[in-house]
Amino acid sequence: MKKIIIILIIPIFLVISNFLKANINLPSLKVSKEEQSLNLNKSLVNIFSIGQKRMLSNLLWIHTMLESDIERVEDGNSWMYYRFNTISSLEPLFYENYIYGGLYLSVIKDDVEGAADIYNLGLKYYPRDFRLNYNGAFNDYFELQDKEAALKKYKVALESPEAIAHSKYLPSLVGRIQAESGGLEEALIILTNHYNNTPDGKLKDRLREDLYGLKAEIDLQCLNTIKEGCQTKDLFGEYYLLREGSYRAQREWKKFRPKKKKERTKSSP
């Protein structure tokens, strides 16, 4: 009997929310989803859930998905962020709340800061999860330009068995970010392992070019700053040449860095 009463009481806030939106013959106003959405105080929800947190979190999740919208967020967090946050407080192990909530906030709502918060909440409970680390790293690097946070997550993702399905590009991406962050030697180790584990073909040929460029950058930086123990030969065993007071490679090469994501262009109204 107690459970029946609880089941009837808990959804009352959903009914009230829908009632407040009902048409009561008032002049029609265009109100954004951000302004009309009802969000609940996390502390109050936890107090009044009366031991039915899992059920309430499921109800909140379903209601949030049904009410979801595609309006972009200009400043601050979206209303959906607060819902996902509340669900996390009710049911911390609700995995889908983090993986799909983070994706929705980042891709659909353009709430990249909110997405980062949701991913990081999920990683507290699933620290080695491939998808949370991979998606969270993408959001950190390409949306927030946070190289340190992205690199940390990408490295965890790279150690997962699921990384095999992404082996054609993930190790190279991690190496590029590592190089961009100043860790050229570590990037060389990552890229060399990737190269050695790649079968012969076009991908390996491309990786060889990247490996050549990364090694050349390290070696020439060492030679031109007159350090000890510098490598005097490139990847193919050819000597670096001293010309006009500085060492140069005999072949053309490019710095091994990430390819930046193109900025989105806003469509005209």
C-alpha positions, -999 to 999 in steps of 0.1 A, spaced: 0 0 0 29 23 9 45 18 -25 13 25 -43 9 58 -25 45 67 -32 41 59 -69 11 82 -70 28 110 -51 61 112 -69 48 120 -104 27 149 -90 54 174 -99 52 162 -135 14 167 -135 18 202 -120 45 210 -146 21 200 -175 -8 218 -159 11 251 -156 17 248 -194 -19 241 -202 -39 265 -224 -61 286 -201 -72 311 -227 -45 336 -220 -29 356 -248 -3 334 -266 33 342 -258 64 328 -274 84 315 -245 116 295 -250 120 261 -235 147 274 -213 123 298 -196 93 275 -193 110 244 -180 106 233 -145 137 222 -126 137 208 -91 160 215 -62 183 185 -58 183 185 -20 145 186 -18 142 159 -44 165 137 -24 145 143 8 111 137 -7 120 107 -29 113 85 2 136 57 -8 124 55 -44 153 73 -60 157 49 -88 121 51 -99 121 89 -96 153 91 -116 138 70 -144 107 92 -144 128 123 -146 149 108 -174 118 99 -195 102 132 -189 134 151 -198 138 131 -231 101 137 -240 104 174 -233 138 178 -249 143 206 -274 170 218 -299 174 254 -288 210 265 -286 222 280 -253 239 314 -256 250 319 -220 250 297 -189 237 261 -187 206 247 -204 175 235 -184 184 199 -195 218 202 -177 200 208 -144 178 178 -150 207 155 -158 225 168 -127 195 161 -105 192 126 -119 228 120 -111 222 130 -75 192 106 -73 209 77 -90 247 81 -94 251 48 -113 226 57 -140 251 53 -168 228 65 -197 223 98 -179 260 106 -184 267 92 -218 236 104 -236 231 135 -214 267 147 -222 262 140 -259 229 159 -260 242 189 -242 273 191 -263 259 184 -298 223 195 -296 222 222 -269 257 236 -275 261 236 -237 297 224 -238 305 235 -202 274 216 -190 284 185 -210 319 186 -195 303 186 -160 280 157 -168 308 136 -183 331 143 -153 302 133 -129 299 100 -148 337 94 -147 335 95 -109 316 63 -110 329 48 -143 365 61 -144 378 36 -169 347 36 -192 358 41 -229 328 60 -241 327 85 -213 365 92 -216 364 93 -254 334 116 -257 345 137 -227 379 142 -242 364 152 -276 343 178 -258 373 190 -237 396 194 -267 376 205 -296 349 225 -278 366 238 -246 402 238 -259 413 222 -227 443 201 -238 453 188 -204 418 175 -195 414 160 -230 448 143 -230 441 127 -196 408 112 -208 422 101 -243 450 82 -226 426 63 -205 404 55 -236 435 44 -254 442 17 -228 407 2 -232 400 -29 -253 373 -9 -271 401 14 -285 409 -13 -310 379 -3 -331 394 32 -332 430 22 -338 434 38 -372 433 73 -357 430 74 -319 467 67 -311 477 93 -337 453 119 -322 466 113 -287 502 116 -300 494 149 -317 478 164 -286 508 152 -266 531 169 -291 511 201 -290 513 201 -252 551 201 -254 556 163 -248 574 155 -280 593 126 -266 562 109 -252 544 117 -285 572 99 -304 568 68 -282 530 67 -288 533 73 -325 561 47 -329 540 20 -311 511 29 -334 533 27 -365 548 -7 -354 513 -21 -348 499 -9 -381 499 -33 -411 515 -23 -444 493 0 -465 483 36 -470 478 43 -433 512 31 -424 527 52 -452 510 82 -438 521 74 -403 557 71 -415 555 107 -428 542 118 -394 569 98 -376 595 114 -398 583 149 -390 581 143 -353 615 128 -350 630 155 -372 615 182 -350 630 166 -319 664 160 -334 667 194 -350 656 212 -319 683 193 -300 710 200 -326 702 237 -330 702 244 -293 736 226 -291 726 200 -266 745 167 -259 735 133 -271 715 145 -301 705 122 -330 724 132 -362 703 110 -385 667 111 -395 641 83 -396 656 69 -429 692 71 -417 701 102 -436 723 128 -419 709 162 -410 728 189 -429 744 220 -414 736 250 -436 740 287 -428 746 280 -391 716 256 -385 708 220 -390 681 210 -415 666 177 -427 672 165 -462 635 160 -467 604 182 -463 585 176 -431 556 190 -411 551 195 -374 530 167 -359 501 186 -345 463 181 -343 441 191 -372 418 218 -359 381 214 -361 366 239 -385 344 265 -369 307 261 -374 291 288 -396 258 301 -384 230 299 -409 212 332 -417 178 337 -400 
